[in-house]
Amino acid sequence: MKAEMADEWLGFERRQVLDWFEQAGLVNRLVDCTGEDCCATHAGDTGADEPNEQARISVFAAVGTKRVNGAREHVQEQYAARARTGAACCGSGSGVNICCASPDNPDSEGVNIQPDYAAIDTTVIPEEAAGMALGCGNPTALALLQPGEVVVDIGSGGGLDCFLASRQVGEKGKVIGVDMTPVMLGRARQAARRMGIANVEFRKGTAEALPLPDGSADVVMSNCVINLCEDKGQVFNEAFRVLKPGGRLEISDIVASGSFPGEVSADPSRWGDCIFGAIPEGEYLALLRQAGFSDPQVQKRAHSGDVFDVAISSLTLTAAKPSTTA
Ligand SMILES: C[S@@+](CC[C@H](N)C(=O)[O-])C[C@H]1O[C@@H](n2cnc3c(N)ncnc32)[C@H](O)[C@@H]1O
């Protein structure tokens, strides 16, 4: 191509484009083919390759998002306040409090985000954890956890999913909840102590830098947390890193059908409601694939409402780390 068409620029490596976006400070960086190819056939003997060989040149699109200053701090404050009061934000069902749009945010009126647990047996699961269910699904119901497995819960909150998982993995297994909010961690640890649950541990850390070694978990799960994280791509990289080869990811989370008005998604004070940090499902799945996960599958999808003409849905999805990585 260089000899025949005098092309100076022979294209980009995906990695190179991602690095440029990273240097520019963008998050959720994605590079993907548009599905269109330009083709060219080289006719003469340029001394390279076979004559008449076709060069397929794929056209790519790259996207990235500018960080929202203060989003993480607002999210942390909001969940610390919930952990302190232990209060439901909009009622309760099945014996669990429900996370939804906060009542003082009129933008999110009409959006109802809730987990889908059956009745919780509080003779074996701590009541204070059942009373702090802030999720949007029920990942342990679909994760097919096995006795002896090591499970990591990203953004474990009051610990309900950890306690449910602890019963499935049994005493030979282990569950590690990771959360960045100290008051939430305190609440979850106290619940574990009170009920004498020994196979659950809660660690302080962020989803973007998990406090766990490489290849140490059989399953990584998360319930309504990744929408709150600015750099979802980095969260998926971290989940991939800590999983063993062949390990599984099981996530319940919120996605949006499109973009919110710029001034809304750029307002850090709106990030805590599990709505305005949500990204489209296609982008979410592409970020998972880019992190290395194979075959992400949506297992459940529920419409939670509309805001600014954007449909909000909760998803539960599964994906796997390949047994052998190239
Ligand atoms: C909506 S609540 C969900 C809690 C829990 N998974 C559940 O289902 O009840 C979000 C939790 O994620 C935590 N969180 C949010 N962003 C985080 C981050 N970047 N790293 C670690 N924890 C985070 C918050 O402190 C909060 O406890």
The ligand as an SDF file (V2000), in Angstrom:
LIG
                    3D

 27 29  0  0  0  0  0  0  0  0999 V2000
  -26.3430    0.8330   44.9620 C   0  0  0  0  0  0  0  0  0  0  0  0
  -25.3000    0.2880   46.2530 S   0  0  0  0  0  0  0  0  0  0  0  0
  -25.3410   -1.4700   46.0110 C   0  0  0  0  0  0  0  0  0  0  0  0
  -24.8700   -2.2420   47.2080 C   0  0  0  0  0  0  0  0  0  0  0  0
  -25.0080   -3.7410   47.1160 C   0  0  0  0  0  0  0  0  0  0  0  0
  -24.3300   -4.2870   45.9850 N   0  0  0  0  0  0  0  0  0  0  0  0
  -26.4590   -4.1570   47.1060 C   0  0  0  0  0  0  0  0  0  0  0  0
  -26.8960   -4.8000   46.1680 O   0  0  0  0  0  0  0  0  0  0  0  0
  -27.1440   -3.8170   48.0660 O   0  0  0  0  0  0  0  0  0  0  0  0
  -23.6920    0.7410   45.6860 C   0  0  0  0  0  0  0  0  0  0  0  0
  -22.5440    0.3490   46.6140 C   0  0  0  0  0  0  0  0  0  0  0  0
  -21.3540    0.3880   45.8380 O   0  0  0  0  0  0  0  0  0  0  0  0
  -20.3560    1.1170   46.5040 C   0  0  0  0  0  0  0  0  0  0  0  0
  -19.5380    1.7420   45.4650 N   0  0  0  0  0  0  0  0  0  0  0  0
  -19.9180    2.6520   44.5500 C   0  0  0  0  0  0  0  0  0  0  0  0
  -18.9150    2.9700   43.7230 N   0  0  0  0  0  0  0  0  0  0  0  0
  -17.8630    2.2100   44.1250 C   0  0  0  0  0  0  0  0  0  0  0  0
  -16.5120    2.0770   43.6660 C   0  0  0  0  0  0  0  0  0  0  0  0
  -16.0630    2.7940   42.6300 N   0  0  0  0  0  0  0  0  0  0  0  0
  -15.7020    1.2220   44.2930 N   0  0  0  0  0  0  0  0  0  0  0  0
  -16.1510    0.4990   45.3760 C   0  0  0  0  0  0  0  0  0  0  0  0
  -17.4040    0.5950   45.8600 N   0  0  0  0  0  0  0  0  0  0  0  0
  -18.2520    1.4350   45.2400 C   0  0  0  0  0  0  0  0  0  0  0  0
  -21.0990    2.0990   47.3940 C   0  0  0  0  0  0  0  0  0  0  0  0
  -20.3290    2.4740   48.5120 O   0  0  0  0  0  0  0  0  0  0  0  0
  -22.3330    1.2960   47.7730 C   0  0  0  0  0  0  0  0  0  0  0  0
  -22.1210    0.5420   48.9540 O   0  0  0  0  0  0  0  0  0  0  0  0
  1  2  1  0
  2  3  1  0
  2 10  1  0
  3  4  1  0
  4  5  1  0
  5  6  1  0
  5  7  1  0
  7  8  2  0
  7  9  1  0
 10 11  1  0
 11 12  1  0
 11 26  1  0
 12 13  1  0
 13 14  1  0
 13 24  1  0
 14 15  1  0
 14 23  1  0
 15 16  2  0
 16 17  1  0
 17 18  1  0
 17 23  2  0
 18 19  1  0
 18 20  2  0
 20 21  1  0
 21 22  2  0
 22 23  1  0
 24 25  1  0
 24 26  1  0
 26 27  1  0
M  CHG  2   2   1   9  -1
M  END
$$$$
